[in-house]
């Protein structure tokens, strides 16, 4: 998945990050290495958790918003 597609789904601003950035690359940069299941990234007032890996790509990520600030407790993509 591309960061732009996921961000658009949740109404998050990219703040200068390319929308074409692969989610795996973005996460790797934030965690300081190749992402693995369970890695968490805090970004844009959300917490993203790697739920499933498909080889070296993220297969699913959970997105959690602070209580009261989102349309639900989190979704898996």
C-alpha positions as a Markdown table, in Angstrom:
| # | Residue | x | y | z |
|---|---|---|---|---|
| 1 | Unk | 0.0 | 0.0 | 0.0 |
| 2 | Unk | 1.1 | 3.6 | -0.6 |
| 3 | Unk | 1.1 | 6.0 | 2.3 |
| 4 | Unk | -1.0 | 8.5 | 0.3 |
| 5 | Unk | -3.9 | 5.9 | -0.1 |
| 6 | Unk | -3.9 | 5.0 | 3.6 |
| 7 | Unk | -3.6 | 8.6 | 4.7 |
| 8 | Unk | -6.5 | 9.6 | 2.5 |
| 9 | Unk | -8.7 | 6.9 | 3.9 |
| 10 | Unk | -8.2 | 8.3 | 7.4 |
| 11 | Unk | -8.0 | 12.0 | 6.5 |
| 12 | Unk | -4.4 | 12.4 | 7.6 |
| 13 | Unk | -2.1 | 15.1 | 6.2 |
| 14 | Unk | 1.2 | 13.9 | 4.6 |
| 15 | Unk | 3.1 | 17.1 | 5.6 |
| 16 | Unk | 5.6 | 17.0 | 2.8 |
| 17 | Unk | 5.9 | 13.2 | 2.5 |
| 18 | Unk | 5.3 | 11.8 | -1.0 |
| 19 | Unk | 2.0 | 10.1 | -1.3 |
| 20 | Unk | 3.7 | 7.4 | -3.4 |
| 21 | Unk | 5.9 | 6.3 | -0.5 |
| 22 | Unk | 5.4 | 2.6 | 0.2 |
| 23 | Unk | 4.0 | 1.9 | 3.6 |
| 24 | Unk | 6.8 | -0.5 | 4.3 |
| 25 | Unk | 9.5 | 2.1 | 3.4 |
| 26 | Unk | 7.8 | 4.7 | 5.6 |
| 27 | Unk | 7.6 | 2.3 | 8.5 |
| 28 | Unk | 11.2 | 1.1 | 8.1 |
| 29 | Unk | 12.4 | 4.7 | 8.3 |
| 30 | Unk | 10.4 | 5.3 | 11.5 |
| 31 | Unk | 11.4 | 2.1 | 13.2 |
| 32 | Unk | 15.0 | 2.2 | 12.0 |
| 33 | Unk | 15.1 | -1.1 | 10.1 |
| 34 | Unk | 13.0 | -3.6 | 8.3 |
| 35 | Unk | 9.5 | -3.7 | 9.7 |
| 36 | Unk | 8.3 | -6.8 | 11.6 |
| 37 | Unk | 4.9 | -7.8 | 12.9 |
| 38 | Unk | 4.2 | -5.9 | 16.1 |
| 39 | Unk | 6.3 | -2.8 | 15.2 |
| 40 | Unk | 4.5 | 0.4 | 16.1 |
| 41 | Unk | 4.9 | 3.9 | 14.7 |
| 42 | Unk | 3.5 | 7.0 | 16.2 |
| 43 | Unk | 2.6 | 9.5 | 13.4 |
| 44 | Unk | 0.1 | 12.3 | 12.9 |
| 45 | Unk | -1.6 | 11.7 | 16.2 |
| 46 | Unk | -2.1 | 8.0 | 15.4 |
| 47 | Unk | -0.4 | 4.7 | 16.3 |
| 48 | Unk | 0.2 | 2.3 | 13.4 |
| 49 | Unk | 0.9 | -1.3 | 14.2 |
| 50 | Unk | 2.3 | -3.8 | 11.7 |
| 51 | Unk | -0.2 | -6.7 | 11.8 |
| 52 | Unk | 0.8 | -8.9 | 8.8 |
| 53 | Unk | 3.9 | -9.1 | 6.7 |
| 54 | Unk | 3.9 | -10.4 | 3.1 |
| 55 | Unk | 7.5 | -11.1 | 2.5 |
| 56 | Unk | 9.3 | -7.7 | 2.9 |
| 57 | Unk | 6.1 | -5.7 | 2.4 |
| 58 | Unk | 3.5 | -4.8 | 5.0 |
| 59 | Unk | 0.3 | -6.9 | 4.4 |
| 60 | Unk | -1.9 | -5.3 | 7.0 |
| 61 | Unk | -1.5 | -2.4 | 9.4 |
| 62 | Unk | -3.7 | -1.4 | 12.3 |
| 63 | Unk | -4.3 | 2.3 | 12.8 |
| 64 | Unk | -5.4 | 3.5 | 16.2 |
| 65 | Unk | -6.6 | 7.0 | 17.0 |
| 66 | Unk | -6.7 | 8.6 | 20.5 |
| 67 | Unk | -10.0 | 8.0 | 22.1 |
| 68 | Unk | -12.7 | 10.4 | 20.9 |
| 69 | Unk | -10.8 | 11.6 | 17.8 |
| 70 | Unk | -11.7 | 9.0 | 15.2 |
| 71 | Unk | -14.6 | 7.1 | 13.8 |
| 72 | Unk | -13.6 | 4.0 | 15.6 |
| 73 | Unk | -11.0 | 2.2 | 17.8 |
| 74 | Unk | -8.9 | 1.3 | 14.8 |
| 75 | Unk | -9.1 | -0.6 | 11.5 |
| 76 | Unk | -6.9 | -3.1 | 9.7 |
| 77 | Unk | -6.1 | -2.5 | 6.1 |
